[in-house]
Amino acid sequence: MPAIKSRRAPTKGDQREQALIDAARDVFRSKSISQVTIDDLAGAAGIARSGFYFYFESKQALLAALVDQRLAEADLEMAEWLASDGLDRGALRRGLAAGLARWKADGRWLREAFITPDPGPEVMHVRDRLVDEGCTLFSTRIERDARAGRTVGGPPDLIAKMAVNLRSITFADVYANPGAYDEDELLDTLTDAILRLVYGPTPGAAKR
């Protein structure tokens, strides 16, 4: 049974912590993590440097909190497709389009959090949990369609991991190489690649 959340109003401490997370999103968009200082983050949030350490032990801990909060958006982006059955190409493409828009805005820190081999233990812990949760959601949908005889053979959890990793790597490449791809063509190709991975040859994919 899920825990009942408190209805208390946010305290000043809650507001300052959220201000740091929001400020980090803006600062990490313009500078790599290694270039950002605690003074940059505290100043952007409008608090003293000493106040920063009341909420976070390091900038990596702040990045982990940012990743934890913002990456919940990824599940919302894909919610329509994850709740449906069969190909539902339109829902999948809409979810991927929302994800691509997020990566175009936040790709700098998303790459450091999700593509960098060792982003630090705080970020790694959050990353591993979020990736596992995302793969589980994909796997649950694939298992549902597998029971209905719609999917190709293969372990649903492995197929789900392949699909999630393909999405992340593609979006990271788009951020690293702006203008290299036609966006509509890329979304169509990624959508069809994921559908083929799950369902095999898909009717109408070539025609679109």
C-alpha positions in Angstrom: 0.0 0.0 0.0 1.5 3.3 -1.0 2.5 5.7 1.7 0.1 8.7 2.3 1.9 11.9 1.5 1.8 14.7 4.0 -0.5 17.6 3.1 1.6 20.2 4.9 2.6 23.3 2.9 6.2 23.4 1.7 8.5 24.8 4.3 11.2 27.4 3.5 13.7 24.6 3.6 11.7 22.7 1.0 11.5 25.8 -1.2 15.2 26.4 -1.0 16.0 22.8 -1.8 13.7 23.0 -4.8 15.3 26.3 -5.8 18.7 24.6 -5.9 17.3 21.8 -8.1 15.7 24.3 -10.5 18.9 26.4 -10.5 21.0 23.3 -11.2 18.9 22.5 -14.2 19.6 25.9 -15.7 23.3 25.9 -14.8 24.0 22.4 -16.0 22.4 23.2 -19.3 25.1 25.7 -20.0 28.2 24.2 -18.4 29.6 20.7 -17.9 29.4 19.3 -14.4 33.2 19.6 -14.0 33.1 23.3 -14.8 30.3 24.2 -12.4 31.2 25.3 -8.9 29.3 25.3 -5.7 29.3 29.1 -5.8 27.6 28.9 -9.3 24.8 26.7 -8.0 24.3 28.6 -4.7 24.3 31.9 -6.5 21.9 30.8 -9.1 19.5 29.6 -6.4 19.9 32.9 -4.4 21.4 31.3 -1.3 24.8 31.5 0.4 27.5 28.9 -0.3 27.2 27.6 3.3 23.5 27.1 2.8 24.2 24.8 -0.1 25.7 22.2 2.1 22.7 22.2 4.4 20.8 20.5 1.6 23.4 18.7 -0.5 26.8 17.2 0.2 28.2 17.9 -3.2 27.2 19.0 -6.7 27.0 15.3 -7.7 24.4 14.8 -5.0 22.5 17.8 -6.4 22.7 16.3 -9.9 21.4 13.0 -8.5 18.4 14.9 -7.0 17.8 16.6 -10.4 18.0 13.4 -12.3 15.6 11.7 -9.8 13.0 14.4 -10.1 13.2 15.2 -13.8 13.6 11.7 -15.1 10.2 10.8 -13.7 9.0 12.8 -16.7 10.2 10.0 -19.0 7.6 7.6 -17.6 4.9 10.2 -18.1 6.0 10.8 -21.7 5.6 7.1 -22.5 2.5 6.5 -20.3 0.1 6.5 -23.2 2.0 3.8 -25.1 2.9 1.8 -22.0 -0.8 1.6 -21.1 -2.0 0.5 -24.6 -1.7 -2.8 -26.4 -0.3 -3.8 -29.7 1.8 -1.6 -31.9 0.0 1.8 -31.3 2.7 3.5 -33.4 1.2 6.9 -32.9 1.4 6.8 -29.1 4.9 5.5 -29.2 6.0 8.2 -31.6 4.4 10.9 -29.5 6.2 9.6 -26.4 9.5 9.6 -28.2 8.9 13.1 -29.5 8.4 14.4 -26.0 11.5 12.6 -24.9 13.5 14.1 -27.7 12.4 17.6 -26.9 13.5 17.0 -23.3 16.9 15.8 -24.4 17.3 18.8 -26.8 16.8 21.1 -23.7 18.6 19.2 -21.0 21.0 17.0 -23.1 24.2 18.3 -21.5 23.4 17.0 -18.0 21.4 14.0 -19.2 24.5 12.8 -21.2 26.7 13.3 -18.1 24.2 11.4 -15.9 23.2 8.6 -18.3 26.0 8.1 -20.8 29.1 8.9 -18.8 30.5 5.5 -17.6 31.2 6.8 -14.0 29.1 9.8 -13.1 29.8 9.3 -9.4 28.1 7.0 -6.8 25.2 9.3 -6.0 24.2 9.7 -9.6 25.0 6.0 -10.5 22.6 4.9 -7.7 19.7 7.0 -9.0 20.6 6.2 -12.7 20.5 2.4 -12.1 17.2 2.6 -10.2 15.5 4.8 -12.9 16.8 2.6 -15.8 15.6 -0.5 -14.0 12.2 1.1 -13.4 11.9 2.2 -17.0 12.9 -1.3 -18.3 10.3 -2.9 -16.0 7.6 -0.7 -17.4 8.6 -1.6 -21.0 8.9 -5.3 -20.0 5.5 -5.4 -18.5 3.9 -4.1 -21.7 5.9 -6.5 -23.8 4.9 -9.4 -21.6 1.3 -8.4 -21.9 1.5 -8.5 -25.7 3.6 -11.7 -25.6 0.7 -13.5 -23.8 -1.6 -12.3 -26.6 0.8 -13.7 -29.2 1.8 -10.4 -30.7 5.5 -10.2 -30.1 8.6 -11.9 -31.4 10.3 -14.5 -29.3 12.9 -13.6 -26.7 13.0 -12.6 -23.0 10.8 -9.5 -22.5 13.2 -8.0 -20.0 16.1 -8.2 -22.4 14.0 -6.8 -25.3 12.9 -4.0 -23.0 16.5 -3.1 -22.0 17.5 -3.0 -25.7 14.6 -0.6 -26.5 15.3 1.7 -23.5 19.0 1.8 -24.3 18.4 2.4 -28.0 16.2 5.4 -27.1 18.8 6.9 -24.7 21.7 6.5 -27.1 19.8 7.9 -30.0 18.7 11.0 -28.1 22.2 11.5 -26.7 23.6 11.4 -30.3 21.0 14.0 -31.4 22.1 16.3 -28.7 25.8 15.8 -29.5 25.3 16.4 -33.2 22.7 19.2 -33.6 21.3 19.5 -37.1 22.7 16.2 -38.2 19.3 14.5 -38.6 15.9 15.5 -39.9 13.8 15.3 -36.7 10.7 13.8 -38.3 12.8 11.2 -40.1 14.7 10.3 -36.9 11.5 9.9 -34.9 9.9 7.7 -37.6 13.0 5.6 -37.8 13.4 5.2 -34.0 9.7 4.4 -33.6 9.8 1.7 -36.2 13.1 0.3 -34.9 11.6 -0.2 -31.4 8.4 -1.7 -32.9 10.4 -4.1 -35.0 12.5 -5.1 -32.0 9.4 -6.0 -30.1 7.0 -7.2 -32.8 9.2 -8.1 -35.8 8.3 -6.7 -39.3 5.5 -4.2 -38.7 2.7 -3.6 -41.4 2.8 -0.2 -42.9 6.1 0.9 -41.3 7.8 1.3 -44.7 4.9 3.4 -46.0 4.3 5.6 -42.9 
